[in-house]
Amino acid sequence: MAISLLTLNVRSVKDQVRRVGTLSFLAAQNHDVCFLQECGIPYAQSYSQLERQWTHGPSFWSRGNDCKSSGVTILIKGRHFTTDRVTEQVNSRVLVVGGSCSGEPVRLINVYAPPEKNERLEMFRVLRMQLVTSRTILMGGDFNCTVELDGRTGSDSAGMDVTSRLLVEMTGEASLWDVVGKRGGLNAPFTLEELHLAATTSKRGKTHGSDGLPVELYVELWDLIGPDLLDLYGEVVGKGSMPQSLREGMIPLLYKQKGEKEDLKNWRPISLLNVDYKLLAKAMANRLKKVIEKIVHPDQTCGIPGRQIVDSLALVRDTIEYVKS
């Protein structure tokens, strides 16, 4: 199951014109589920009027009377989602929608945490109970605290506080991935262990790139080279660009061992890349393997751990039989 999620603090959609504009903007975005926070919608027994304004699928609205800016909303695009339970918690700052998406049980959790630390702490303690489930959890929102010291700040502190540590702890217990930030996600800083694994599991005896350094050299001198590679890759991720040595390669021609050597068609090109680039790519691939099954659609069977190409053959066979029947 692959679901694209968008989360947005809208800073009130109480005004009709602002709400229509916001919903139109969201309808044009490429997402399956949208979490809105700080909606500022007045409390009501029924939100049917608001639900009719979102014409692209089911929507769920929440509003409490404790704060004029509170209230959260979950918008779903398409009709592939069915609902079995909707729960509002902590003065309508947490909206939990249970159901199934394309037949798989899911729990959607939209959070708008209070800026005050003690209130936020109490909310997270309540929220923790919602993370105990066998369903697939999709949680997002405005948590009003940071989960790592990466330059971002919470609302009342430049560093992590008790609510930050609790949020890290309980999301870790639920095996949730932070797909936006760096903690525990695909964008987390590399570790020496990850890079060493990439080096030691690389094939030996392969032709080196333009710098002439084989992988065997990296493995043999890892204690010397490893820390420098870690710093280099951290800079690459931070700047979003690679140095020249990681971007260059050689393209020699290899004889196919058949036909006349004077005939160009009997030769094939091959790209020779430097090992420092290969190790970075392998470390990223190793990390992606942990979540790729949840990201790539089940119909894609080749190259996904735990899947086999024969699954596609069985699907084609079953499809043909279904069409014939």
MIVO-731946 format. One line per 2 residues: for each residue x, z, y of C-alpha. Coordinates in pm, whole numbers, plus 50000, padded with zeros to 5 digits. Example, Ala and Ser with C-alpha at 12.3 -4.5 7.8 and 13.67 -1.06 7.14 Angstrom:
BEGIN
51230 50780 49550 ~ 51367 50714 49894;
***
This chain:
BEGIN
50000 50000 50000 ~ 50141 49895 50339;
49975 50022 50658 ~ 50091 49965 51014;
50032 50263 51240 ~ 50021 50288 51620;
50009 50622 51803 ~ 49951 50654 52176;
49891 50929 52431 ~ 49633 50758 52654;
49612 51027 52926 ~ 49229 51013 52926;
48986 50735 52847 ~ 48690 50921 52994;
48645 50652 53258 ~ 48445 50358 53121;
48665 50088 53276 ~ 48985 50255 53158;
48840 50303 52809 ~ 48730 49940 52774;
49071 49821 52891 ~ 49250 50053 52648;
49036 49945 52352 ~ 49087 49578 52440;
49462 49632 52453 ~ 49461 49809 52115;
49246 49540 51956 ~ 49514 49284 52045;
49791 49483 51877 ~ 49904 49419 51521;
49814 49747 51353 ~ 49578 49885 51088;
49534 50239 51221 ~ 49565 50376 51574;
49594 50742 51674 ~ 49501 50831 52033;
49573 51166 52199 ~ 49464 51332 52523;
49148 51123 52532 ~ 48960 51349 52773;
48621 51259 52625 ~ 48344 51513 52708;
48207 51712 52417 ~ 47899 51561 52254;
47694 51606 51938 ~ 47727 51236 51867;
47985 50975 51963 ~ 47781 50675 51847;
47811 50508 52188 ~ 48191 50526 52169;
48191 50412 51809 ~ 47997 50100 51909;
48260 50012 52168 ~ 48523 49978 51894;
48393 49675 51705 ~ 48691 49613 51479;
48628 49881 51217 ~ 48536 50250 51184;
48636 50497 51456 ~ 48640 50877 51471;
48621 51077 51796 ~ 48685 51443 51865;
48659 51659 52175 ~ 48678 52030 52246;
48574 52231 52551 ~ 48892 52439 52582;
49083 52183 52783 ~ 48961 51880 52979;
49248 51665 52854 ~ 49217 51745 52484;
49045 51530 52226 ~ 49187 51287 51973;
49064 50960 51825 ~ 49138 50757 51513;
49065 50383 51526 ~ 49078 50168 51214;
49100 49792 51220 ~ 48921 49611 50936;
48676 49727 50673 ~ 48925 49812 50398;
48899 50187 50470 ~ 48621 50405 50327;
48563 50763 50443 ~ 48470 51067 50239;
48545 51352 50483 ~ 48612 51412 50853;
48747 51748 50974 ~ 48819 51875 51327;
49054 52170 51369 ~ 49221 52381 51640;
48981 52311 51928 ~ 48959 51943 51835;
49334 51892 51876 ~ 49367 51795 51509;
49147 51529 51351 ~ 49171 51479 50975;
49001 51183 50808 ~ 49004 51158 50430;
48917 50846 50241 ~ 49068 50552 50062;
49249 50242 50181 ~ 49218 49942 49952;
49134 50186 49673 ~ 49426 50429 49729;
49337 50785 49841 ~ 49475 50861 50187;
49457 51134 50449 ~ 49488 51039 50816;
49598 51321 51048 ~ 49604 51280 51427;
49765 51565 51623 ~ 49770 51656 51992;
49972 51977 52005 ~ 49942 52225 52296;
50233 52237 52542 ~ 50242 52618 52517;
50476 52728 52238 ~ 50271 53010 52086;
49956 52798 52074 ~ 50155 52515 51922;
50293 52749 51658 ~ 49944 52858 51555;
49833 52496 51535 ~ 50122 52398 51309;
50041 52687 51076 ~ 49687 52554 51041;
49812 52197 51012 ~ 50045 52297 50729;
49748 52348 50497 ~ 49634 51990 50554;
49966 51863 50416 ~ 49895 52010 50072;
49726 51717 49900 ~ 49783 51455 49634;
49670 51184 49877 ~ 49906 50961 50070;
49944 51120 50415 ~ 49968 50925 50740;
50028 51168 51025 ~ 50101 51092 51387;
50035 51209 51738 ~ 50185 51398 52028;
50355 51709 51888 ~ 50495 51829 52222;
50825 51931 52065 ~ 51138 51764 51941;
51259 51768 51581 ~ 51625 51695 51649;
51882 51727 51922 ~ 51917 51360 52011;
51862 51368 52383 ~ 51483 51388 52372;
51325 51708 52501 ~ 51017 51909 52422;
50770 52019 52687 ~ 50922 52361 52748;
51274 52343 52613 ~ 51570 52109 52602;
51634 52202 52240 ~ 51460 52282 51916;
51243 52594 51914 ~ 51053 52778 51643;
50776 52516 51643 ~ 51032 52239 51598;
51182 52413 51297 ~ 50839 52478 51147;
50741 52112 51192 ~ 51062 51999 51021;
51008 52248 50739 ~ 50647 52162 50663;
50691 51785 50685 ~ 50988 51820 50453;
50775 52016 50205 ~ 50521 51733 50210;
50797 51470 50168 ~ 50692 51293 50487;
50919 51036 50648 ~ 50969 51021 51022;
50942 50644 51068 ~ 50981 50659 51446;
51247 50921 51501 ~ 51569 50967 51314;
51508 51278 51106 ~ 51485 51189 50740;
51393 50829 50819 ~ 51551 50486 50785;
51721 50526 51125 ~ 51888 50860 51047;
52263 50875 51116 ~ 52471 50774 50816;
52661 51039 50623 ~ 53003 51019 50462;
52835 51065 50123 ~ 52618 50756 50178;
52915 50545 50282 ~ 53133 50670 49997;
52858 50583 49749 ~ 52838 50233 49896;
53214 50190 49856 ~ 53248 50328 49503;
52950 50129 49369 ~ 53067 49798 49516;
53196 49538 49270 ~ 53571 49522 49228;
53784 49209 49217 ~ 53579 49024 49480;
53741 48790 49731 ~ 53806 48961 50064;
53701 48841 50407 ~ 53904 48724 50706;
54073 49063 50755 ~ 54227 49051 50406;
54113 49404 50313 ~ 53952 49437 49966;
53705 49710 49871 ~ 53967 49867 49642;
54169 49957 49953 ~ 53870 50136 50108;
53811 50338 49791 ~ 54177 50432 49748;
54222 50540 50111 ~ 53871 50676 50163;
53980 51014 50301 ~ 54164 50828 50575;
53923 50541 50640 ~ 53585 50708 50575;
53558 50921 50893 ~ 53651 50623 51112;
53387 50408 50943 ~ 53130 50681 51000;
53208 50684 51372 ~ 53201 50303 51386;
52864 50273 51215 ~ 52720 50546 51436;
52825 50345 51741 ~ 52677 50028 51590;
52339 50194 51536 ~ 52347 50361 51878;
52432 50043 52072 ~ 52237 49806 51852;
52528 49563 51826 ~ 52827 49509 51596;
53193 49440 51683 ~ 53339 49098 51614;
53497 49192 51280 ~ 53157 49282 51136;
53001 48957 51256 ~ 53255 48702 51140;
53311 48538 50805 ~ 53492 48250 50638;
53318 47959 50466 ~ 53552 47789 50215;
53444 47520 49969 ~ 53450 47588 49594;
53480 47314 49332 ~ 53181 47314 49094;
53406 47236 48798 ~ 53234 46905 48735;
53255 46553 48872 ~ 53518 46395 49091;
53691 46628 49334 ~ 53691 46352 49592;
53308 46363 49600 ~ 53181 46622 49849;
52863 46689 49649 ~ 53078 46850 49378;
53181 47128 49616 ~ 52970 47418 49740;
53024 47647 50042 ~ 53051 48024 50005;
53052 48287 50281 ~ 53327 48548 50265;
53239 48857 50470 ~ 53457 49154 50555;
53416 49471 50350 ~ 53340 49689 50654;
53025 49479 50707 ~ 52937 49482 50336;
52957 49861 50319 ~ 52724 49897 50618;
52476 49655 50463 ~ 52494 49830 50124;
52440 50175 50277 ~ 52132 50043 50457;
52005 49877 50138 ~ 52052 50199 49939;
51845 50388 50194 ~ 51575 50120 50199;
51543 50138 49819 ~ 51392 50485 49853;
51087 50360 50044 ~ 51068 49985 49984;
50807 50025 49711 ~ 50572 50181 49967;
50645 49919 50232 ~ 50640 49590 50040;
50308 49471 49901 ~ 50262 49512 49522;
50236 49132 49486 ~ 50607 49111 49567;
50771 49195 49234 ~ 51119 49042 49252;
51394 49260 49395 ~ 51186 49578 49416;
51302 49874 49202 ~ 51042 49963 48941;
50883 49617 48947 ~ 50946 49317 48723;
50899 48945 48773 ~ 50687 48935 48458;
50423 49128 48656 ~ 50373 48815 48868;
50337 48603 48556 ~ 50071 48840 48426;
49891 48825 48762 ~ 49887 48444 48756;
49762 48443 48397 ~ 49486 48693 48473;
49385 48498 48785 ~ 49354 48175 48587;
49146 48349 48322 ~ 48922 48503 48588;
48862 48165 48754 ~ 48778 48006 48417;
48528 48278 48323;
***
